[in-house]
C-alpha cells in the first residue's frame, strides 16, 4: 500500500516526534526567536530600480517569517507532545510483557515499538523507520559508539524465518553502509538461516532470546535484581558496645584532635556527663 503524501507541516511534526521532547522544545524556542527577529525587521523602501530586486526578496522573506514564527514552533511543540505520548506508550508496552505468549499476541506495530524501546534502554540511539506494512523493510536504525546497526522485525508467531530473508537484510546492510544488521522475530529461524548468518555481522534474535532481552531491560526486574544483590551482600553493621563506666550504649565517633586524630572510637552516649571510651576495632 502506497504511503499517503504528507504536507511539510506534518513532516516537521514527524521529525520533531522522533526527537527527545526536550530537544523539540528548544528547537521551538529557537525557531520562534529566529523567525520573529526577521518578521520584525524594518522595511526600507528602495531608492532606485537596482535595489528593487533585493527589496522584493527581503519583503517576501519577512512575509513568510511572519507566518513561520508561529507555524514552525507549533509543529515542534506538537511533535514534543507526540514524543512524550509515544515514550509512555513504549514504556507501557515493555513493562507489561510477561513472556513469549504476550509478545506474540501483540500487533506488528506494537512489536516494532517493543523492539525499539528494548534497544533504547540498552543505550542505543534509535531511529524508528517502521514500514507501512507488516514487513516494511528497515524498522530501526541504531547508533552507538560510532557504529550503525539496522534492525528488521518479523512478528511471526509460528513461522521460521528462512535464509532468503536473512540474505536480503544482509544486502540492505551493505547498501546502507551499516556495521551490523539485526533480525528480530517472535518465532524461530531455519537451520539454513542460522548457517548463513554464522561468521557475518548478522545477529538473529528469536522469540526466546527476545523475551530474555525484554526482561533484562524491564525496570521492574532491575529493581528486583538490586533487592536481591542487597540481600545477598548486606552491609555489615557494627554492634554498639556498653559503656564500661555507666553501662549505657555507646556511639561511634572520630577523634578530631590529639595524637589519634582521624581515628574512630566508641564514646559514651551520655557524653559529657560520662566520658567512657572504648577503642574501635
C-alpha positions in Angstrom: 0.0 0.0 0.0 1.5 3.3 -1.0 2.1 5.9 1.7 -0.2 8.8 1.8 1.6 12.0 0.7 2.0 14.3 3.7 2.4 18.1 4.0 5.6 19.9 5.0 3.9 20.7 8.4 3.1 17.0 9.0 6.7 16.1 8.0 8.0 18.6 10.5 5.8 17.2 13.3 7.0 13.7 12.4 10.7 14.8 12.6 10.0 16.5 16.0 8.2 13.5 17.3 11.3 11.4 16.6 13.5 13.7 18.7 13.6 13.8 22.5 10.8 16.1 23.7 13.3 18.5 25.4 15.1 18.9 22.1 11.9 19.8 20.3 11.1 22.4 22.9 14.5 24.0 22.4 14.1 24.0 18.6 10.6 25.5 19.0 12.1 28.4 21.0 14.9 28.9 18.6 12.6 28.9 15.6 10.3 31.4 17.1 13.1 33.8 18.1 14.7 33.5 14.7 11.6 34.0 12.6 10.3 36.7 14.9 13.5 38.6 14.5 13.2 38.5 10.7 9.5 39.3 10.8 10.2 42.4 12.9 12.9 43.7 10.6 12.2 47.3 9.4 11.1 47.7 5.8 13.3 50.3 3.9 11.9 51.5 0.6 14.3 51.2 -2.3 15.9 54.3 -3.6 16.5 53.1 -7.2 15.5 50.3 -9.5 18.7 48.3 -8.9 17.7 47.9 -5.2 14.1 46.8 -6.2 15.1 43.1 -6.5 16.7 43.0 -3.1 13.7 44.8 -1.6 11.2 42.3 -3.1 13.2 39.4 -1.9 13.5 40.8 1.6 9.8 41.6 1.7 8.9 38.1 0.8 11.2 36.7 3.4 9.7 39.0 6.0 6.2 38.0 5.0 6.9 34.3 5.2 8.6 34.7 8.5 5.5 36.4 9.9 3.7 33.1 9.4 6.6 30.8 10.1 7.3 32.3 13.5 4.1 30.6 14.7 3.8 27.6 12.3 7.3 26.1 12.9 7.2 26.4 16.8 3.6 24.9 16.8 4.9 21.9 14.7 7.8 21.4 17.2 5.6 21.7 20.2 3.1 19.2 18.7 6.0 16.9 18.0 7.2 17.2 21.6 3.7 16.2 22.8 3.7 13.2 20.4 7.2 12.2 21.6 6.0 12.2 25.3 2.9 10.2 24.4 4.9 7.7 22.4 7.5 7.4 25.1 4.9 6.5 27.7 3.3 4.1 25.3 6.6 2.3 24.6 7.3 2.1 28.3 3.9 0.6 28.9 4.4 -2.0 26.1 7.7 -3.1 27.5 6.8 -3.2 31.2 3.6 -5.2 30.6 5.3 -8.1 28.8 5.3 -11.3 30.8 6.6 -13.8 28.3 6.6 -15.2 24.7 2.8 -15.5 24.6 2.2 -11.9 25.4 4.7 -10.8 22.8 3.1 -13.0 20.1 -0.3 -11.6 21.0 0.9 -8.0 20.1 0.2 -6.3 16.8 3.1 -5.9 14.4 3.2 -2.2 15.0 3.5 -2.7 18.8 6.1 -5.4 18.2 8.3 -2.9 16.4 7.9 -0.4 19.2 8.8 -3.0 21.8 12.0 -3.9 20.0 13.0 -0.3 19.5 12.4 0.5 23.2 14.4 -2.5 24.3 17.4 -1.4 22.4 16.9 2.2 23.5 17.2 1.0 27.1 20.5 -0.8 26.2 22.0 2.6 25.4 21.4 2.8 21.7 20.1 5.9 19.9 17.1 4.6 18.0 15.7 5.9 14.7 12.3 4.5 14.0 11.8 3.8 10.3 8.8 1.5 10.7 7.4 0.4 7.4 3.7 0.9 6.4 3.2 -2.9 6.1 3.8 -5.7 8.5 7.1 -6.4 6.7 8.2 -2.9 5.6 12.0 -3.2 5.3 14.2 -1.5 7.8 12.3 -0.8 11.0 15.0 0.8 13.2 18.5 2.2 12.7 20.6 2.0 15.9 23.6 4.2 16.7 26.1 3.5 19.5 29.8 4.3 19.9 30.1 5.4 16.2 28.6 2.1 14.9 25.5 1.9 12.7 23.2 -1.1 13.0 20.0 -1.7 11.0 17.1 -3.7 12.5 14.3 -5.6 10.8 11.4 -7.0 12.8 9.4 -10.1 11.8 6.4 -10.6 14.0 5.8 -14.2 13.1 4.0 -16.3 15.7 4.7 -19.7 14.3 6.8 -19.5 11.1 10.5 -19.9 10.9 12.4 -17.1 9.2 14.1 -18.6 6.1 17.6 -17.9 4.7 16.3 -15.7 1.8 15.1 -13.0 4.2 18.4 -13.1 6.0 20.2 -12.7 2.7 18.0 -9.7 1.8 18.7 -7.9 5.1 22.5 -8.6 4.6 22.3 -6.9 1.2 20.4 -3.9 2.7 23.1 -3.6 5.4 25.8 -3.5 2.7 23.9 -0.9 0.7 23.3 1.3 3.8 26.9 1.1 4.8 25.9 -0.3 8.2 28.3 -2.1 10.5 25.8 -4.7 11.6 22.3 -5.9 11.0 19.9 -7.5 13.4 16.8 -9.6 12.6 14.3 -9.9 15.4 11.4 -12.4 15.2 8.8 -13.7 17.7 9.2 -17.1 16.0 12.4 -19.0 15.1 15.0 -19.4 12.3 15.6 -22.2 9.9 19.0 -24.0 10.1 19.9 -22.5 6.7 19.3 -19.0 8.0 21.5 -19.7 11.1 24.2 -21.2 8.9 24.2 -18.2 6.6 24.5 -15.7 9.5 27.4 -17.5 11.1 30.7 -15.6 10.7 28.9 -12.5 9.4 27.9 -9.2 11.2 24.4 -10.6 11.4 22.6 -11.1 14.7 19.5 -13.3 14.7 17.2 -12.8 17.7 14.4 -15.4 18.1 11.4 -15.3 20.3 13.0 -16.8 23.4 16.1 -14.5 23.1 13.8 -11.5 22.7 11.9 -12.5 25.9 15.3 -12.5 27.7 16.2 -9.2 26.3 12.9 -7.6 27.4 13.2 -9.0 30.9 16.8 -7.7 31.1 15.7 -4.1 30.5 12.4 -4.1 32.3 12.6 -1.6 35.2 10.6 -4.0 37.5 13.2 -6.7 37.0 16.1 -4.3 37.6 14.6 -3.3 40.9 14.2 -7.0 41.9 17.9 -7.6 41.0 19.0 -4.7 43.1 17.0 -6.0 46.1 18.5 -9.5 45.6 22.0 -8.0 45.5 21.4 -6.0 48.6 20.1 -9.2 50.4 23.0 -11.3 49.2 25.6 -8.7 50.2 24.2 -7.0 53.3 26.2 -4.0 54.7 28.0 -5.2 57.9 26.6 -3.5 61.0 28.9 -2.6 63.9 27.4 -3.7 67.2 27.4 -1.0 69.8 29.3 -1.9 73.0 28.2 -1.0 76.5 30.0 1.9 78.3 32.3 0.4 80.9 31.7 3.4 83.2 27.9 3.8 83.3 26.5 0.8 81.4 24.7 2.9 78.7 25.0 2.4 74.9 28.0 3.9 73.1 28.2 5.7 69.7 30.9 5.6 67.1 32.9 8.9 66.9 36.0 10.2 65.2 38.9 11.9 67.0 39.3 15.5 65.8 42.5 16.4 67.7 45.3 14.9 69.6 47.6 12.0 68.7 44.8 9.9 67.5 43.2 12.5 65.2 41.1 10.8 62.4 40.8 7.5 64.2 37.4 6.1 65.2 36.4 5.2 68.8 33.4 4.3 70.8 32.2 7.2 73.1 29.5 7.1 75.7 26.1 8.3 74.5 25.8 10.3 77.8 28.8 12.5 77.0 29.7 14.9 78.5 28.2 13.5 81.7 30.1 10.3 81.1 33.5 10.2 79.3 33.7 6.5 78.9 35.8 5.4 75.8 36.3 2.1 74.1 38.7 1.5 71.2 37.0 0.7 67.9 38.4 -2.3 66.1 
